[in-house]
């Protein structure tokens, strides 16, 4: 098994926010591909709404299939669902009408795969717009337009897309832009010297990573909160976390007992490491009967839900579970005590 396959268990099922973002992206891309060009203005809104509902249903089905345990919430209960739906429909109908006014202009390309052999970097630009002999690179965001210039973090992303486009075509884009949830845009210029500097920094970083010159970062409350690897990280496990707040519960330890009751499967775990810290025994409820587990197995749970009482937690739809069997893996021996 490859390293990538071995750590697939750490990947979270799609969250509600990710699902809504994906649906909004797909809808905008279908518009820009010309998928709604033959729809009359009178039928446009209902057609776009029906397509939104189809994409949401597909995303919800994928989330259910990825969920290891209980089902995710129904789409209409997702945070900001109505607001995201309204904004996506407004943007889709606005973009479609803009296309109709564009006459025979060349259609933009969407989901354009870009690759750099020299940097060993790949990316996928949401949209490439053609402006005569030039192009503009567009990235779609499902957030509201904050106003002003493109935020710095997105400037870096668009600069890398520009570098990849230059390697692909030999020419930089004439401009870049972020298209927000409501269809409005923030534009940016392309500066070749700045792009060259970013490319050099990225190249240096790649060399450092491959040569292991970068030391392990210190564990802290903010950066470790959502880290997928924290249950396996010796630096994290060795840190005093007694004052940390807003940390979702986890446990790493050996299964002492498995209790099958009506409607509930319970694991009693001798804890080697846990959040909250210093729990000697953890009781995990609602463990799926479809998951293999035996007494004596060394297991890791993360993203558990508080059940009430010391050391009692529930497995929920986005919890992570890993069974290492009876032998403690070498890469977590340091946290097993």
C-alpha positions in Angstrom: 0.0 0.0 0.0 1.3 3.5 -0.9 1.7 6.2 1.7 -1.2 8.1 0.0 -3.5 5.1 0.3 -2.5 4.4 3.9 -3.6 7.9 4.9 -6.8 8.1 2.9 -8.7 7.5 6.2 -7.7 10.9 7.3 -9.7 12.6 4.6 -12.9 14.1 5.9 -16.2 13.5 4.1 -17.3 16.6 2.2 -18.6 19.2 4.6 -21.8 21.2 4.0 -19.8 24.3 3.1 -17.6 22.3 0.7 -20.6 20.7 -0.9 -22.3 24.1 -1.5 -19.1 25.5 -2.9 -18.8 22.6 -5.3 -22.4 22.9 -6.4 -22.0 26.6 -7.1 -18.8 26.0 -9.1 -20.4 23.3 -11.2 -23.5 25.4 -11.9 -21.3 28.4 -13.0 -19.1 26.1 -15.2 -22.1 24.6 -16.9 -23.3 28.1 -17.7 -20.0 29.1 -19.1 -19.8 26.0 -21.2 -23.0 27.0 -22.9 -25.2 24.4 -21.3 -28.1 26.9 -20.9 -27.7 28.9 -24.1 -30.8 27.4 -25.7 -33.0 28.2 -22.7 -35.4 31.1 -23.1 -35.3 34.0 -20.6 -38.8 33.0 -19.4 -37.7 29.5 -18.5 -34.2 30.3 -17.4 -34.7 30.7 -13.6 -36.8 27.5 -13.2 -34.2 25.5 -15.3 -31.3 26.8 -13.3 -33.2 26.1 -10.0 -33.9 22.5 -11.1 -30.3 22.0 -12.0 -29.2 23.4 -8.6 -31.5 20.9 -6.9 -30.1 18.0 -9.0 -26.5 19.0 -8.1 -27.3 19.4 -4.4 -29.0 15.9 -4.4 -25.9 14.4 -6.0 -23.6 16.1 -3.4 -25.8 14.9 -0.5 -25.7 11.4 -1.9 -21.9 11.5 -2.1 -21.7 12.8 1.4 -23.9 9.9 2.7 -21.7 7.4 0.8 -18.5 8.8 2.3 -19.9 9.0 5.8 -18.6 6.2 8.0 -21.3 6.4 10.5 -24.5 8.5 10.9 -26.0 10.4 8.0 -25.2 14.1 7.4 -27.9 16.8 7.8 -30.5 17.3 5.0 -29.3 20.0 2.6 -31.9 22.6 3.6 -30.5 22.4 7.1 -26.9 23.2 6.0 -25.6 26.5 7.3 -26.4 29.4 5.0 -28.1 27.1 2.5 -30.8 29.6 1.4 -28.4 32.5 1.1 -25.9 30.4 -0.9 -28.7 29.1 -3.1 -30.1 32.6 -3.9 -26.6 34.0 -4.6 -25.7 31.0 -6.9 -29.0 31.3 -8.8 -28.5 35.1 -9.2 -24.9 34.6 -10.5 -25.9 31.8 -12.8 -28.7 33.7 -14.5 -26.6 36.9 -14.6 -23.7 35.0 -16.3 -26.1 33.3 -18.8 -27.6 36.7 -19.8 -24.1 38.2 -20.2 -23.2 35.2 -22.5 -26.3 36.0 -24.6 -25.1 39.6 -25.1 -21.7 38.4 -26.1 -22.8 37.1 -29.5 -20.2 35.0 -31.2 -17.3 35.7 -28.8 -15.2 32.7 -28.0 -16.5 30.8 -25.1 -14.3 30.7 -22.0 -12.6 27.4 -21.0 -13.5 26.0 -17.6 -11.7 23.7 -15.3 -8.5 24.0 -17.2 -5.7 21.6 -16.0 -2.3 23.3 -15.7 1.0 21.6 -15.0 4.6 22.5 -14.4 7.3 19.9 -14.8 10.0 22.1 -13.4 8.1 22.9 -10.2 6.3 19.6 -10.0 3.1 21.5 -9.5 -0.4 21.1 -10.9 -3.5 23.2 -10.7 -6.9 23.6 -12.2 -8.0 27.1 -13.2 -11.8 27.6 -12.8 -12.1 29.7 -16.0 -9.9 31.1 -18.8 -11.5 34.0 -20.7 -10.2 35.0 -24.1 -9.7 38.7 -24.8 -8.6 38.7 -28.5 -5.0 37.3 -28.4 -4.8 37.6 -24.6 -6.4 35.7 -21.8 -7.7 36.5 -18.3 -7.6 33.8 -15.5 -10.7 33.7 -13.3 -11.1 31.9 -10.0 -14.6 31.4 -8.6 -15.3 31.9 -4.9 -18.5 31.2 -3.1 -17.9 33.9 -0.5 -19.3 37.4 -0.6 -17.3 40.2 -2.3 -15.4 42.0 0.5 -14.7 44.9 -1.8 -11.4 46.5 -2.7 -8.4 44.6 -4.1 -8.1 40.9 -4.4 -7.2 39.4 -1.0 -3.5 38.5 -0.6 -4.1 34.8 -0.2 -5.9 34.7 -3.6 -3.3 36.9 -5.2 -0.7 34.2 -4.5 -3.0 31.5 -5.9 -3.7 33.5 -9.1 0.1 34.2 -9.5 0.8 30.5 -9.5 -2.0 29.9 -12.1 -0.3 32.6 -14.2 3.1 30.9 -13.9 1.5 27.6 -14.9 -0.2 29.2 -17.9 3.1 30.8 -19.0 4.8 27.4 -18.9 1.9 25.9 -20.9 1.6 28.7 -23.6 4.8 30.8 -23.3 2.8 33.9 -22.4 1.4 35.4 -19.2 -2.3 36.2 -18.9 -3.1 39.9 -19.4 -5.0 40.0 -16.1 -6.5 37.9 -13.3 -9.8 38.1 -11.4 -11.8 36.6 -8.6 -15.5 36.1 -9.4 -17.6 36.2 -6.2 -20.8 34.4 -5.3 -23.0 37.2 -6.6 -21.2 37.4 -10.0 -19.2 40.6 -9.2 -15.5 40.6 -9.8 -12.3 41.8 -8.2 -9.5 42.4 -10.8 -5.8 42.2 -10.6 -2.8 43.0 -12.8 -0.1 40.4 -13.7 3.4 41.5 -12.7 6.1 39.2 -14.2 8.8 40.1 -11.7 6.5 39.2 -8.8 5.5 35.9 -10.4 9.2 35.1 -11.0 9.9 35.8 -7.3 7.0 33.5 -6.2 8.1 30.8 -8.5 11.7 31.0 -7.0 10.4 30.9 -3.5 8.2 27.9 -4.3 11.2 26.1 -5.9 13.4 26.8 -2.9 10.6 25.5 -0.6 10.3 22.3 -2.6 14.1 21.7 -2.3 13.9 22.2 1.5 11.0 19.8 1.8 12.7 17.1 -0.2 15.9 17.5 1.8 14.1 17.6 5.2 15.6 20.9 6.1 12.4 22.2 7.5 12.0 21.5 11.3 8.7 20.3 12.7 6.4 23.1 13.7 5.5 23.6 17.4 2.1 22.4 18.3 -0.3 25.1 19.3 -4.0 25.6 19.9 -4.8 27.2 16.6 -2.9 25.3 14.0 -3.6 21.9 15.6 -7.4 22.4 15.9 -8.3 21.1 12.4 -5.1 19.2 11.6 -5.8 15.8 10.0 -2.6 14.3 11.4 -2.8 15.5 15.0 -3.7 12.1 16.6 -0.5 10.7 15.0 1.8 13.7 15.7 4.4 13.2 18.5 4.8 17.0 18.8 1.1 17.4 19.4 0.8 14.5 21.8 3.7 15.7 23.9 2.3 19.2 24.3 0.4 20.2 27.4 -3.1 20.9 26.1 -4.9 21.4 29.4 -5.7 25.1 28.7 -6.7 24.6 25.1 -10.3 25.3 24.2 -12.6 24.4 21.2 -10.7 21.2 20.5 -12.9 18.4 19.3 -12.5 15.1 21.3 -10.2 12.3 20.2 -8.8 9.1 21.6 -5.8 6.9 20.8 -5.6 3.6 22.6 -6.5 -0.1 23.0 -10.0 -1.6 22.9 -10.7 -3.3 26.2 -14.3 -4.2 25.6 -16.9 -4.2 22.9 -20.6 -4.0 24.0 -23.3 -4.6 21.5 -26.7 -3.3 22.7 -29.9 -2.7 20.8 -29.3 0.3 18.5 -25.8 1.0 19.9 -22.4 -0.5 19.7 -20.0 0.7 22.4 -16.2 0.5 22.6 -14.4 0.8 25.9 -10.9 2.0 25.2 -7.8 2.2 27.4 -6.6 5.7 26.5 -3.0 6.4 25.7 -3.8 9.9 24.5 -7.0 11.8 24.4 -8.7 15.2 24.2 -9.6 16.2 26.9 -6.3 15.1 28.2 -5.5 12.6 30.9 -8.5 10.3 30.4 -7.6 6.8 31.5 -10.7 5.2 29.9 -12.9 6.4 27.0 -16.3 5.0 26.1 -17.2 5.5 22.4 -20.9 5.1 21.5 -22.6 4.6 18.2 -19.7 2.7 16.6 -20.8 1.2 13.3 -21.3 -2.5 13.2 -20.0 -2.5 9.7 -16.5 -1.5 10.9 -14.1 -4.3 11.8 -12.8 -4.1 15.4 -11.7 -6.6 18.0 -10.8 -6.5 21.7 -7.1 -5.7 22.0 -6.9 -3.7 18.7 -5.1 -0.4 18.8 -7.4 2.3 17.4 -7.6 6.1 16.8 -10.8 8.1 16.8 -10.9 11.8 16.0 -13.7 14.4 15.6 -15.9 12.7 18.2 -19.0 14.4 19.7 -19.5 15.1 23.4 -22.1 12.7 24.9 -22.1 13.9 28.5 -20.2 12.6 31.5 -16.4 12.1 31.8 -15.0 10.1 28.9 -18.2 9.4 27.0 -18.4 10.3 23.3 -20.5 9.6 20.2 -19.3 8.7 16.8 -20.8 11.1 14.3 -21.0 11.3 10.5 -17.6 13.1 10.0 -15.7 11.2 12.7 -12.4 9.6 11.7 -11.6 6.0 12.7 -8.5 3.9 12.1 -7.8 0.4 13.3 -4.1 -0.6 13.5 -4.6 -4.1 14.8 -2.8 -5.5 17.8 0.6 -4.1 17.1 1.2 -0.4 17.7 2.5 1.2 14.4 6.1 2.5 14.6 5.1 6.1 13.8 2.9 6.4 16.8 4.9 4.4 19.4 6.1 7.6 20.8 2.6 8.6 21.9 1.5 5.2 23.3 3.5 5.3 26.5 
